[in-house]
Amino acid sequence: MHQRTADARERFLEKVATAAREAAGDEFDLDLAAYVRQYYRNTALDDLRERAPGDLAGAALAHLRLGWQRAPGEPNIQVCNPAPETHGWQSPNPIVQSVTDNML
């Protein structure tokens, strides 16, 4: 990745992290900026830019909440059509999120 692209990616993900911190408040005791960077580590910058930072933050936080609610050894799956009024974020497509034990 070129340095210019890496810098642009970091600036964009900082906007997502800011939106995540604003949405979560003090709900999570963790570094949300680091979480957002890790969550979207394999997503191309062009794909990230297709969505609003608040919606990307909402997706990452929804997945984090799903993981925090999961009992060890039990998969947790969520399917929804997120809408701002009910979920605080939106997507043009249905979302499927899952959290399971590491199978490696």
C-alpha positions in Angstrom: 0.0 0.0 0.0 1.4 3.4 -0.9 2.0 5.8 2.0 -0.5 8.3 0.7 -3.2 5.6 0.6 -2.2 4.4 4.1 -2.4 7.9 5.4 -5.8 8.4 3.8 -7.0 5.1 5.3 -5.8 6.1 8.8 -7.5 9.5 8.6 -10.8 7.9 7.4 -10.6 5.2 10.2 -10.1 7.9 12.7 -13.4 9.4 11.7 -15.0 6.0 12.1 -13.3 5.7 15.6 -14.6 9.1 16.6 -18.1 8.1 15.6 -17.8 4.8 17.5 -16.6 6.7 20.6 -19.5 9.1 20.4 -22.1 6.3 19.8 -20.7 4.0 22.6 -19.9 6.6 25.2 -18.4 4.6 28.1 -20.2 1.4 27.3 -16.9 -0.4 26.5 -13.6 -0.2 28.5 -11.3 -0.6 25.5 -9.5 1.4 22.9 -12.2 1.8 20.2 -9.8 3.3 17.7 -7.6 0.2 17.9 -10.7 -2.0 17.7 -12.0 -0.1 14.6 -8.6 -0.3 12.9 -8.4 -4.1 13.6 -12.1 -4.7 12.6 -11.6 -3.0 9.2 -8.0 -4.1 8.6 -8.7 -6.1 5.5 -11.3 -3.7 4.0 -10.2 -1.6 1.0 -10.2 2.1 1.5 -12.5 2.5 -1.6 -15.0 0.1 0.1 -14.8 2.0 3.4 -15.5 5.3 1.6 -18.7 3.9 0.2 -20.3 4.1 3.7 -20.6 6.9 6.2 -18.2 6.7 9.2 -21.2 6.5 11.5 -22.6 3.5 9.7 -19.2 1.8 9.8 -18.9 2.6 13.5 -22.4 1.2 14.1 -21.6 -2.1 12.3 -18.4 -2.5 14.3 -20.1 -1.7 17.6 -23.1 -4.1 16.8 -20.6 -6.9 16.2 -18.7 -6.0 19.4 -21.9 -6.1 21.4 -22.8 -9.4 19.9 -19.5 -10.8 21.0 -19.8 -9.4 24.5 -23.2 -11.1 24.9 -21.9 -14.5 23.8 -21.4 -17.3 26.3 -18.1 -19.3 25.8 -18.7 -22.3 23.5 -21.9 -20.9 22.1 -22.2 -19.3 18.7 -24.1 -16.0 18.6 -25.7 -14.9 15.3 -27.6 -11.7 14.5 -29.5 -10.9 11.3 -31.0 -7.5 10.9 -31.9 -4.7 8.5 -30.3 -1.9 10.5 -32.1 1.4 10.6 -31.1 4.7 12.3 -34.2 4.9 14.4 -33.8 1.5 16.0 -30.1 0.6 15.5 -28.3 3.9 15.3 -26.9 3.1 11.9 -28.0 1.9 8.5 -27.1 -0.4 5.6 -28.8 -0.8 2.2 -28.5 -4.6 2.7 -29.4 -7.0 5.4 -26.5 -7.7 7.8 -25.5 -11.1 9.1 -23.0 -11.0 12.0 -21.7 -14.0 13.9 -19.3 -14.7 16.8 -17.9 -18.1 17.5 -15.0 -19.8 19.2 -11.8 -19.8 17.2 -11.8 -23.1 15.4 -8.0 -23.2 14.7 
